[in-house]
Amino acid sequence: MLNLNQITIPSLDLEKSVLFYKTLGLHLIVDALPRYARFECPDGDSTFSIHKVDELPKGNGITIYFEDDNLDELIANLKEKGITFTSNPEDKSWLWREAHLQDPDGNHIILYHAGENRKDPPWRIE
């Protein structure tokens, strides 16, 4: 049985990235700077890591989704901490509420709340 529980992304500057993801609320559990860092998410059992690269991948890159039940409150708190968003929370036609931002390496991050609609939208196939 497959379970997605770990994602690793590339970074040019791990110190900046570690600070950024700690500000988002992830908990640092492995500190092997300057080449690697791993976090655990505050809810659930998944982990998220960053590894040092000399060059970032070309093209559209990576999109990372983090869900929070209190999205609007989270975004207000992050803005107070100096995090800049490219879009404010917005209700989408696919029944998710999303806000968009970028990490220090330009990776696209979406903070969202979908609740039941993430895995059980009205149009789910059986």
VMD Tcl script that draws the C-alpha trace (Angstrom):
set ca {
  {0.00 0.00 0.00}
  {1.43 3.36 -1.05}
  {1.42 6.39 1.24}
  {2.94 9.73 0.23}
  {4.64 10.88 3.40}
  {7.87 12.65 2.38}
  {8.74 15.29 -0.22}
  {12.18 16.80 -0.87}
  {12.69 20.05 -2.76}
  {15.89 21.73 -4.00}
  {17.29 24.99 -2.64}
  {20.17 27.31 -3.43}
  {20.31 28.68 0.15}
  {19.17 26.31 2.87}
  {19.57 28.82 5.69}
  {17.02 31.16 4.07}
  {14.72 28.25 3.22}
  {14.87 26.76 6.73}
  {13.93 30.12 8.25}
  {11.09 30.51 5.76}
  {9.58 27.06 6.41}
  {9.98 27.44 10.18}
  {8.05 30.73 9.86}
  {5.29 28.84 8.01}
  {5.03 26.56 11.07}
  {6.97 23.42 10.13}
  {9.10 21.84 12.88}
  {12.80 21.26 12.07}
  {13.81 17.68 12.99}
  {17.06 17.20 11.01}
  {19.62 19.99 10.75}
  {22.44 18.99 8.42}
  {23.07 22.51 7.11}
  {24.31 23.63 4.71}
  {23.35 20.58 2.62}
  {20.08 19.17 4.07}
  {17.19 19.87 6.45}
  {14.04 17.92 7.28}
  {10.83 19.10 8.91}
  {7.75 17.44 10.24}
  {4.39 18.97 9.57}
  {2.54 20.14 12.68}
  {-0.47 17.99 11.80}
  {-0.39 14.49 10.36}
  {2.58 12.20 9.84}
  {4.28 13.63 6.74}
  {7.77 15.09 6.53}
  {9.23 17.69 4.21}
  {12.90 18.19 3.39}
  {15.17 20.54 1.49}
  {18.49 19.68 -0.10}
  {21.22 21.97 -1.38}
  {21.70 22.24 -5.13}
  {24.00 24.35 -7.28}
  {21.25 25.06 -9.80}
  {17.47 25.00 -9.60}
  {15.44 22.98 -12.11}
  {14.23 24.87 -15.18}
  {10.60 25.28 -16.18}
  {7.49 25.59 -14.06}
  {9.16 24.03 -11.05}
  {7.43 22.66 -7.99}
  {4.09 23.47 -6.39}
  {3.72 22.60 -2.71}
  {0.36 22.49 -0.93}
  {-0.03 22.85 2.83}
  {-3.54 22.60 4.28}
  {-4.70 24.43 7.39}
  {-8.17 24.35 8.96}
  {-7.84 28.02 10.00}
  {-6.46 29.37 6.73}
  {-7.42 33.02 7.08}
  {-6.01 33.22 10.61}
  {-2.79 31.50 9.49}
  {-2.33 33.96 6.62}
  {-2.95 36.97 8.86}
  {-0.33 35.65 11.31}
  {2.20 34.99 8.51}
  {1.70 38.48 7.08}
  {2.44 39.90 10.54}
  {5.71 37.91 10.44}
  {6.67 39.46 7.10}
  {5.63 36.68 4.70}
  {4.55 38.11 1.33}
  {1.70 36.52 -0.61}
  {1.15 36.66 -4.36}
  {-2.60 36.19 -3.79}
  {-4.84 36.49 -0.76}
  {-7.23 33.73 0.34}
  {-9.82 33.11 -2.32}
  {-12.62 30.57 -2.73}
  {-12.01 28.50 -5.88}
  {-14.54 26.80 -8.16}
  {-13.11 23.39 -7.12}
  {-14.31 24.14 -3.55}
  {-10.91 24.91 -2.01}
  {-9.92 28.18 -0.36}
  {-6.36 29.08 -1.40}
  {-3.65 31.71 -0.94}
  {-0.44 31.67 -3.01}
  {3.16 32.61 -2.23}
  {6.72 31.66 -3.14}
  {9.56 30.32 -1.02}
  {13.05 31.90 -1.22}
  {13.92 29.68 -4.22}
  {10.78 30.61 -6.13}
  {8.92 27.35 -5.48}
  {5.18 27.93 -5.70}
  {3.40 27.34 -2.38}
  {-0.33 27.14 -1.92}
  {-1.75 27.36 1.58}
  {-5.29 26.08 1.42}
  {-8.29 24.58 3.12}
  {-10.32 21.94 1.32}
  {-11.69 19.80 4.13}
  {-13.74 16.90 2.76}
  {-13.47 18.30 -0.77}
  {-9.78 17.35 -1.07}
  {-10.51 13.64 -1.28}
  {-14.27 13.58 -1.64}
  {-15.42 16.39 -3.98}
  {-18.97 16.20 -5.36}
  {-17.55 15.09 -8.74}
  {-15.39 12.26 -7.35}
  {-15.45 9.12 -9.46}
  {-16.17 5.76 -7.87}
}
mol new
graphics top color blue
foreach p $ca { graphics top sphere $p radius 0.5 }
foreach p [lrange $ca 0 end-1] q [lrange $ca 1 end] { graphics top cylinder $p $q radius 0.2 }
display resetview
